[in-house]
Amino acid sequence: MRLLIVGTLKGQLSLATRIAMDRGATVTNAESVDQALAVMRAKGADLVMIDVVLSVRDLVTRFEAERIRTPIVACGTGTDTRAAVLAIQSGAREYIPLPPDPELIAAVIEAVARDSRALIFRDEAMGRVVRLAEQIARSEASILVTGESGTGKEVVARLVHSKSNRKDKPFVSVNCAAIPDNLLESELFGHEKGAFTGAVARRVGKFEEADGGTLLLDEISEMDIRLQAKLLRAIQERVIDRVGGTKPVPVDIRIIATSNRLLADEVRKGTFREDLFYRLNVVHLKIPPLRERTQDILELANHFIRKYAELNGVPERPLSPDARRMLLANPWRGNVRELENTLHRAVLLATGPEIGIDAVLTPEGESLAAAGRDPAERAAATAEATARALVGRTVAEVERELILDTLDHCLGNRTHAAKILGISIRTLRNKLNEYTAEGIPVPGPGEARITGT
């Protein structure tokens, strides 16, 4: 892991440097933001730690101007609360108090060094992919990883790197779909000063950053066909040309490419070069969608529950039997990414001893079970759920909830609520007086009811 430490803070960052090196990091020091930018242009880093005496905002702004996406962690004396808040507001990911605690430094480095989405699996369909990945990891062959969006293509790519002879060298990823075509060339190959408007200094590209290690070209099917020719030359000849440069630069990297499309189809359409396809497709790892590896669903769900319960400081609740059945029945069109987001929400929404179906919702707050059905099925399911919710409750309880929900909808306006309910304003007021006498909160005019207390 490549760590860049910016500033001195009276020697306390030197101690942080020694701790980081003891944990296996390669450390570069820079005394100023200008020097830090020069290091990033020249060789890059996986993590930047900066003394808050320097301007964190300036570093973040200048990184953004040159499309440098390396995470930044601010460091300062533990008593300087204002500086800590300002650093986070300026764009730092975390704040580490100094003098540095060895375990805290180690935790930050570990969090950056490992992929946050661990490779969790139990299903044999995924097991076959993992075994093949481990088998070919030590080779120098280019690898094409395909699968639907959210299946874990980058996670598999990181697995290959971690098992390869290049594991102690950089793993660099570039998302070809996220960078405009006119910028992708300089992102990959770097540029010389003055090569184009905004090129204020020489900057190495991802190929040079990954020298000795692995370069992941994520969603390579989105790359413009004109740039594919330059990429093919770089892979074949192991040299690159910086934008605006006159001298070829040798590179030693292994290429892993991913795509959620079938590249053979793109070749037939004429949007992807056939020779590049064969150069990349030496080994093909095809990741099955989550719905085809159902044994992984609960394994991953339990992993995400543990992860987000710890992260958010909430109890780790098990899934109820109904919630487990719902997860197994869902088609998971967004695959592992959708499952992770769903369980993250469920961990936050669950209130009882278990995570029930009422906490397993879509981003729109809809029941996961209903979300996959057609409108008629969803309407029937909603009616059934509503009827089931009334069973076991008294008429007075149902009436009270209906009145208070309607009043809440009207922001406490008694006249409007009475019209919607089809009762007189006098009857409504009498009911509300009863609820108030029982200690039940009733919203006043212009107010909404406070629930959950």
C-alpha positions in Angstrom: 0.0 0.0 0.0 1.4 3.4 -1.0 1.1 6.1 1.6 1.8 9.8 1.1 2.3 11.9 4.2 2.1 15.6 3.8 3.5 18.0 6.5 5.7 17.5 9.6 3.6 18.5 12.7 6.8 18.8 14.8 8.0 15.3 14.0 4.8 13.5 15.1 4.1 12.5 11.5 7.6 10.9 11.4 6.3 8.5 14.1 3.2 7.9 12.0 5.5 7.1 9.1 7.4 4.5 11.1 4.2 2.9 12.2 2.9 2.7 8.7 6.1 1.2 7.4 6.0 -1.4 10.2 2.5 -2.3 8.9 3.9 -2.9 5.4 3.2 0.4 3.7 5.5 2.2 1.3 5.7 5.8 2.5 6.6 9.0 0.7 6.9 12.3 2.5 6.1 15.8 1.2 6.4 19.0 3.1 3.8 21.0 1.2 0.7 20.8 -0.9 2.7 21.6 -4.0 5.2 18.8 -3.2 2.3 16.4 -2.6 0.8 17.3 -5.9 4.1 16.6 -7.6 4.3 13.2 -6.0 0.8 12.3 -7.1 1.6 13.4 -10.6 4.8 11.4 -10.7 3.8 8.1 -9.1 0.5 8.3 -7.3 -0.5 6.9 -3.9 -3.3 4.8 -2.4 -3.8 7.1 0.7 -2.8 10.6 1.6 -2.3 11.8 5.2 -2.0 15.5 5.7 -1.2 17.8 8.7 -4.2 20.1 9.3 -1.7 22.9 9.7 -1.7 22.8 5.9 -4.8 23.6 3.9 -6.8 20.4 3.5 -9.3 22.3 1.3 -6.5 23.4 -1.0 -5.3 19.8 -1.4 -8.8 18.5 -2.0 -9.5 21.2 -4.6 -6.3 20.7 -6.5 -6.8 16.9 -6.5 -10.3 17.4 -7.9 -9.0 19.8 -10.6 -6.6 17.1 -11.8 -9.1 14.2 -11.4 -7.0 12.6 -8.6 -9.4 10.5 -6.5 -7.1 9.2 -3.8 -8.7 9.3 -0.3 -7.3 11.9 2.1 -7.0 11.6 5.9 -6.3 14.6 8.0 -4.0 14.5 11.1 -3.7 17.0 14.0 -3.4 17.4 17.7 -6.2 15.6 19.5 -7.3 18.8 21.3 -7.8 20.8 18.1 -11.5 20.0 17.6 -12.2 23.0 15.3 -9.4 21.9 12.9 -10.8 18.4 12.9 -14.3 19.6 11.9 -12.9 21.9 9.3 -10.8 19.1 7.7 -13.8 16.8 7.4 -15.9 19.7 5.9 -13.1 20.4 3.4 -13.2 16.8 2.1 -11.0 14.6 4.3 -12.4 11.1 4.7 -11.2 10.8 8.4 -9.4 12.7 11.1 -6.6 11.1 13.1 -5.5 12.7 16.4 -1.8 13.0 17.1 0.4 11.8 18.7 -0.6 8.8 16.6 -2.0 5.6 18.0 -0.3 2.6 16.3 -3.6 0.6 16.3 -5.5 3.5 14.7 -2.9 4.0 12.0 -2.9 0.3 11.3 -6.7 0.3 11.1 -6.8 3.2 8.6 -4.1 1.5 6.4 -5.9 -1.8 6.6 -9.2 -0.2 5.6 -7.6 1.3 2.5 -5.4 -1.6 1.6 -8.3 -4.2 1.6 -11.3 -4.1 -0.6 -14.3 -3.1 1.5 -16.5 -5.7 -0.2 -15.0 -9.0 1.0 -15.3 -12.0 -1.3 -18.0 -14.0 0.5 -19.4 -17.1 -1.1 -20.8 -20.5 -0.4 -22.5 -21.5 -3.7 -20.6 -24.0 -5.9 -21.4 -21.8 -9.0 -19.2 -19.0 -7.4 -16.8 -21.6 -6.1 -15.8 -22.7 -9.6 -15.1 -19.1 -10.6 -12.9 -18.5 -7.5 -10.9 -21.7 -8.0 -10.2 -20.8 -11.6 -9.2 -17.3 -10.5 -6.8 -18.7 -8.0 -5.4 -21.2 -10.5 -4.5 -18.6 -13.1 -3.5 -15.8 -10.7 0.3 -16.5 -10.8 0.3 -16.4 -14.6 0.9 -13.2 -16.6 -2.1 -13.8 -18.8 -4.6 -11.0 -19.4 -8.0 -11.7 -17.9 -11.5 -10.7 -18.9 -14.1 -10.8 -16.1 -17.7 -10.5 -17.2 -21.0 -10.5 -15.4 -24.1 -8.4 -14.7 -23.7 -5.1 -12.9 -23.2 -5.6 -9.2 -22.0 -9.2 -9.3 -18.6 -8.5 -7.9 -16.3 -8.3 -10.9 -13.8 -5.9 -9.2 -13.7 -8.1 -6.1 -12.7 -11.0 -8.2 -10.0 -8.9 -10.0 -8.6 -7.9 -6.6 -8.6 -11.6 -5.6 -6.5 -12.4 -8.7 -4.0 -9.6 -7.8 -3.7 -10.7 -4.2 -2.9 -14.3 -5.2 -0.4 -13.2 -8.0 3.3 -12.7 -8.0 2.5 -8.9 -8.2 0.6 -8.8 -4.9 3.2 -6.5 -3.3 2.9 -4.0 -6.2 0.1 -1.5 -6.9 -3.5 -2.5 -7.9 -4.8 0.4 -9.9 -8.4 0.6 -11.1 -9.9 3.0 -13.7 -13.6 3.1 -14.6 -13.7 3.6 -18.4 -17.4 4.4 -18.2 -17.1 7.2 -15.7 -14.5 9.3 -17.5 -15.3 11.3 -20.7 -13.7 10.0 -23.9 -11.6 13.2 -24.3 -10.1 12.7 -20.8 -9.7 9.0 -20.7 -6.5 8.9 -22.8 -4.6 11.2 -20.4 -6.1 9.3 -17.5 -4.6 6.1 -18.8 -1.4 7.2 -20.3 -0.6 10.5 -18.6 0.3 13.8 -20.2 3.1 16.3 -20.6 2.9 19.9 -19.4 1.1 22.0 -21.9 -0.3 19.0 -23.8 -3.8 20.5 -23.6 -5.6 23.3 -21.8 -5.4 22.6 -18.0 -2.2 20.4 -18.3 -0.2 22.6 -15.9 2.4 19.9 -15.2 3.5 16.5 -16.3 1.3 13.7 -14.8 1.7 10.0 -15.0 -1.3 8.0 -16.0 -2.8 4.8 -14.6 -0.4 2.6 -16.7 2.6 4.1 -15.0 1.0 4.2 -11.6 0.4 0.4 -11.9 3.9 -0.3 -13.0 5.0 -3.7 -11.6 1.4 -4.5 -10.5 -2.1 -4.9 -11.9 -4.2 -2.5 -13.9 -8.0 -3.0 -13.9 -9.9 -1.6 -16.8 -13.4 -1.5 -15.5 -16.3 -1.6 -18.0 -13.9 -1.6 -21.0 -16.7 -2.0 -23.4 -17.5 1.7 -22.9 -14.1 2.8 -24.3 -14.1 4.7 -27.6 -12.9 2.5 -30.4 -10.3 5.0 -31.4 -8.6 4.8 -28.0 -8.7 1.0 -28.2 -6.0 1.0 -30.8 -3.6 2.8 -28.5 -4.5 0.5 -25.7 -3.8 -2.5 -27.9 -0.3 -1.2 -28.6 0.4 -0.6 -24.9 -0.6 -4.2 -24.1 1.3 -5.7 -26.9 4.5 -3.7 -26.8 4.5 -2.8 -23.1 5.2 0.9 -23.8 2.9 3.9 -23.6 3.0 7.4 -25.0 2.0 10.2 -22.8 -0.4 12.8 -24.3 1.9 15.4 -25.8 5.0 13.2 -25.3 7.7 12.3 -27.8 9.4 9.5 -26.0 7.8 6.0 -25.3 7.6 5.0 -21.7 8.1 1.3 -20.8 5.6 -0.3 -18.4 5.4 -3.7 -16.8 1.8 -4.4 -15.8 -0.8 -7.1 -15.9 -4.2 -6.2 -17.5 -7.6 -7.3 -16.1 -10.6 -6.0 -17.9 -14.3 -6.2 -16.9 -17.5 -5.8 -18.8 -21.2 -6.2 -18.1 -21.7 -6.7 -21.9 -20.8 -9.6 -24.1 -17.7 -8.3 -25.9 -18.1 -10.8 -28.7 -21.4 -9.1 -29.5 -19.7 -5.7 -29.4 -17.1 -7.0 -31.9 -19.9 -8.0 -34.3 -21.5 -4.6 -33.9 -18.2 -2.9 -34.8 -17.9 -1.0 -31.5 -15.0 -3.1 -30.1 -11.8 -4.1 -31.8 -11.6 -7.9 -32.5 -7.8 -8.0 -32.0 -8.1 -6.2 -28.6 -10.9 -8.6 -27.6 -8.6 -11.6 -28.2 -5.7 -9.9 -26.5 -7.8 -9.4 -23.4 -9.7 -12.6 -23.4 -6.8 -15.0 -22.7 -8.7 -16.2 -19.6 -12.4 -15.6 -19.2 -14.0 -15.5 -15.7 -17.7 -15.3 -16.0 -19.5 -14.4 -12.7 -23.0 -15.8 -12.4 -25.8 -13.5 -11.3 -26.8 -13.7 -7.6 -30.2 -15.3 -8.5 -28.2 -18.3 -10.0 -26.1 -18.8 -6.8 -28.8 -18.8 -4.2 -26.7 -20.3 -1.5 -24.6 -17.1 -1.5 -27.7 -14.9 -0.7 -28.0 -15.6 3.0 -24.2 -15.9 3.5 -23.7 -12.4 2.0 -26.8 -11.1 3.9 -25.3 -12.2 7.3 -22.0 -10.7 6.3 -23.6 -7.3 5.5 -25.7 -7.4 8.7 -22.5 -7.8 10.8 -20.7 -5.1 8.8 -23.4 -2.4 9.0 -24.4 -3.2 12.6 -20.8 -2.6 13.7 -20.4 0.4 11.4 -23.5 2.2 12.7 -23.2 1.1 16.3 -26.6 -0.8 16.4 -27.4 -4.3 17.6 -26.6 -7.2 15.3 -30.1 -8.7 14.7 -30.7 -12.0 12.9 -33.0 -12.3 10.0 -36.5 -13.6 10.7 -37.6 -16.7 8.9 -40.0 -14.7 6.7 -37.2 -12.2 5.8 -34.9 -15.1 4.8 -37.6 -16.5 2.6 -38.1 -13.1 1.0 -34.4 -12.6 0.3 -34.2 -16.0 -1.3 -37.2 -15.4 -3.5 -36.1 -11.9 -4.8 -34.6 -11.8 -8.3 -31.8 -9.4 -7.3 -31.5 -7.6 -10.6 -28.8 -5.4 -9.0 -27.0 -8.5 -7.7 -24.7 -8.2 -4.7 -24.7 -4.4 -4.8 -28.5 -4.4 -4.4 -28.4 -7.0 -1.7 -25.8 -5.0 0.3 -27.8 -1.7 0.0 -31.0 -3.6 1.1 -29.4 -5.1 4.2 -27.8 -1.8 5.1 -31.2 -0.2 5.1 -32.7 -3.2 7.0 -30.0 -2.9 9.8 -31.0 0.7 10.3 -34.8 0.2 10.1 -35.1 -2.9 12.3 -36.5 -2.3 15.8 -37.4 -5.7 17.2 -35.2 -8.7 18.2 -35.0 -9.8 14.5 -34.8 -8.1 11.1 -38.3 -8.7 9.8 -39.9 -8.2 6.4 -41.1 -4.8 7.5 -37.4 -3.6 7.5 -36.4 -5.2 4.2 -37.4 -2.4 1.8 -36.5 -1.0 -1.6 -34.9 2.5 -1.8 -38.4 3.9 -2.3 -39.5 2.4 1.0 -41.6 -0.3 -0.7 -41.8 -3.9 0.6 -39.2 -6.0 -1.2 -41.8 -8.7 -1.7 -44.1 -6.4 -3.5 -41.5 -4.6 -5.6 -40.9 -7.6 -7.9 -44.6 -8.1 -8.8 -46.8 -6.6 -11.5 -49.2 -3.8 -10.5 -52.2 -6.1 -10.0 -50.2 -8.5 -7.8 -48.8 -5.6 -5.8 -52.2 -4.0 -5.3 -53.6 -7.4 -4.1 -50.6 -7.9 -1.8 -51.1 -4.4 -0.3 -54.8 -5.0 0.4 -53.9 -8.4 2.0 -51.2 -6.8 4.2 -53.6 -4.0 5.2 -56.3 -6.5 6.1 -53.9 -8.7 8.0 -52.7 -5.7 10.0 -56.2 -5.0 11.3 -56.7 -8.5 12.7 -56.6 -8.6 16.5 -57.2 -4.9 16.9 -60.3 -3.3 18.4 -62.5 -0.9 16.4 -61.6 1.9 18.7 -57.8 1.4 18.0 -58.3 1.3 14.3 -60.6 4.4 14.4 -58.0 6.3 16.5 -55.2 5.5 14.1 -57.3 6.5 11.1 -58.2 9.9 12.8 -54.7 10.7 13.9 -53.1 9.7 10.5 -55.6 11.8 8.7 -55.0 14.8 11.0 -51.3 14.3 10.5 -51.8 14.3 6.8 -53.6 17.7 7.1 -50.9 19.1 9.4 -53.3 19.5 12.3 -56.1 21.3 10.4 -59.3 20.0 12.1 -61.7 21.3 9.4 -59.9 19.5 6.5 -59.5 16.3 8.5 -63.1 16.2 9.4 -64.1 16.6 5.7 -61.9 13.8 4.7 -63.1 11.5 7.5 -66.8 12.4 6.7 -67.6 13.4 10.3 -68.5 16.7 11.9 -65.9 19.0 13.3 -67.6 18.7 16.7 -67.3 14.9 16.6 -63.6 15.1 15.7 -62.8 17.5 18.5 -64.6 15.3 21.0 -62.4 12.3 19.8 -59.2 14.4 20.0 -60.1 15.5 23.6 -60.5 11.8 24.5 -57.1 11.0 23.1 -55.4 13.9 24.8 -57.0 12.8 28.2 -55.5 9.3 27.6 -52.0 10.8 27.1 -51.9 10.3 23.4 -50.0 13.1 21.4 -52.4 15.0 19.2 -50.9 17.5 16.6 -51.9 21.2 16.9 -52.8 23.3 13.9 -49.8 23.5 11.5 -48.0 20.6 13.3 -47.3 17.0 12.4 -47.6 14.1 14.9 -44.4 13.0 16.6 -44.2 9.3 16.3 -41.8 6.6 17.5 -41.5 8.0 21.1 
